[in-house]
Amino acid sequence: MLALARAQDVAANEQATVHVIDDDVSLREEIRLPETGPHRLEAGTEWHRLRTHVAFTTFDERDPFGLFRGGSLWLGGVFPNRVDDSRSTTRGGAWIEDRAQLSSSVTLVPGLRWDWSGLNGRASLSPRLSAVVALNAATRLTAATGLYTQSPGYEKLLQADHFTDLTAAGRLDLRPERATHVIVGVDRDIAAGLLGRVEAYYKGFHDLIAGRLETEDERLARLARYDFPLALQSTLPTAPLITSVPTNDSSGKAYGLDFFLTRADGPSRPRLTGWVSYSLGKTQQEIYGRSIPFSYDRRHSLSVVWNWRAGSRFELGGTFRAASGFPRTPPAGVQIETEEVGSRLVPVQLGPNRFSLDVAPGGVAQLNSERMPMFSRLDLRFGYRPGGASGRWEVYVEGLNVLDHTNAWFMDANIVGGASGAPRLQEEPVGGFPRLALCWGISTRPSVCTVVS
């Protein structure tokens, strides 16, 4: 099979007006060789001609990418005042795998993948192996291990949470990021239509790309721009800040357990269908001489989805999700607001011995040291089919976030006090999906329906 495709993705961050354009012309071919005994060989190759463009059209010195609102890992960084760069490069890969049916109960799938990126001129080999062993008619043991890699590139910014500057001329002196996966699980058919699964995993991450810290010369040059009175010198951000210069100086690991139970629809049409999943996991990143959780570390996560049939015309369904809050980088405290005068940074003065205050973004010392509040949401839906189970039309009523739980998008920091005492920060959760007590609509099966109100 041969496929030629062209795609263009555009991403924009409105707060920072950061624009990323990814123009991808790709060629992909897959080959399935004739079966030889128990072996079924498959191979393929893909090539991409990428043109990526990234540009900052505005720049906010305190929080250039809106990161402060999201509690991102990359607060307190030093970023370039302007980036307007295009890179054209080629990226390719090839793979081969053998699905070997060693016996009626054992399937083994070894594979090998080769990747190459013109951006850094490096190639990598990624061996992989998976197996399925039928322990009996109802129970299966699954296992997989392998090496996975990702090359650097501006196209990764479409889903990234941090920025590294790739404007250096020529090939980048960066290694591809690597991840080693080991997964073991057990599937069991508990009853007709009822499936249970338990899975354990470990992932090791190496050569992760992150912005390096300021050198001592860079730190001193930054501090030399501040023209502050001696009494205010102690308020300056003297610790080394994170820059946008990319390095491979980060690593980490992730491990945990996943539990899954599902009851599917079928010929017997059970009244209750749905699924339950629970994940227990932990991640740890080694960066800047510290061990911290990754930005998407979520220790506990529970999801319950159900649908109950009350006869052929009425259905009651719901979704409940609860999870630990993601890590966040809290602000470092209160600082003196600055303004640029020529090449100097001077304090914003409101009057004699009175200065404007600002929130100091968290730096390396605060990286992912706190967590967002717990996430919880319950949605309920009642549906009526005038034509019964075989009817195409459905009228439904929905309640979204019926428990009205505040699921914050970010923590808003405000400066309080000052007049009667020392100024301090007060944070509160902001955003999230509000309770919509009544939504209704009409849909067909299958359908895509817009909520009326």
C-alpha positions, 0 to 999 in steps of 0.5 A: 500500500502506497500513500502520499499525503500533505497536511498543514497544522497551525497552532496559536497561543492567544495570550502570547501570540505564539504561532506554529505552522507545520507543513508536512508532505509525507509518503508512506508504503506498507508491505505484507509478505506472504505467510511462511508457516507460522510467520506473517511478515509486515514491513513499511517505510515513511518519509516526511518533508517538513517545513515548520515556522514559529514566530512570537508576535508579542512578548510579555516579560513576566509571563511570555507564554501564558505559563503562569496561569497554567502552573507549567513547569517552565516558569521563571525562564529567560526567553528570546525577545523575538523568534521568527524562524523557519526550518525545512527538514526531512524525517524518515523511518522504516520498520519490520515485524513478524507476527509468529503464531508459535502454537495455538496459545502463544503469539510472538511479535518481534519488530525493529524500527529505524528512524532518521531526522535531518534536523540533528542528522542522527539515526536510531534503532528501536527493537520491540517485542510483544507476546500474547499467551492464552493461559486457558480459554478465558485468560490471556497473559500479555507482555510487551517491551521496546525502545521508542524515540522522538526526534527534536523539531518545531512540529512537536510544539503543536502539543508541547508545554514548553519552548526550546529555541531551535534557530541554531544554524545547521544541524542541531547537536541534540540526541533524540529523546528515548523511552524504554517501555515494559508492560505486563497484563492479564485479560480475563473473560469473566462472563458473557460480555464481561471482561476484566484487565489488570496491567502493570507498566514501567517506562524509563525516559532518557535524553529528554530535551529541556532548556538549560539553566543560565550560565554564570556569565548570563546570570550576571549579565541579566542582573546587571540590567537592574538599576535598583536602589540598594534597599531593593537589591534583595528583591532581585531574582538572583537564582539562575533561570531556565533558558530556551537553549535546548539540551538533553539533560533531563531523564525520568521514569513512570510506573503504575497499575491500570485496572479495567472492567467492561460489560459490553452490549451483545445479543442478550442485551443486558440492562446495564452496560459500561466500564470502570477503570482505575489507574495508580501511577507515579512519575519522576523527572530528574532535571536541574539537579532535582527530582520532581513529578512530571507535569502530567503526573496523576497518582489516582484516576477513576472513570465510571461510564454506565448506561441502564435500559429501563425497557425498550424506550428509556435509558439512563446513562452517566459518566463519573470521573475523579482524579488527583490534581496535576502538579503545578509550579506556584509563584515564588512570592511578591516582587517589585514590578519593573519597566524598561528604560533604555537598556536598564530595568528600573522599579515602577514607582507609585510615589515616594518610597512606594513601588508597584508590586507584581507576582514573582513567577516560580523558578527552579526551586518551585518546579512542580512543588504543589498540585492543582485541586482534585478533579471530579465531574458527574454527568447524567443523561436521560434518553427516550426513543419513541420508536423503541430499541430499533428506532432511529430518533432519541430525545434526551435531557442532560445534566453536566457537572451536576455536583457543581464541583469547581475543576480549576483550569489554573490558580489565580494569584493576587497580592493582598495586604500591604497597607496594614501589613506585609504584602502576600499572595492569595491563590484561588482556583479559577475556571473549570466547567460550570454546572449545566443543570438542564441541556436537551436535544434531539439526535439520530443513531448514529448522530452528532448533536448540538446541545440546544440549551 
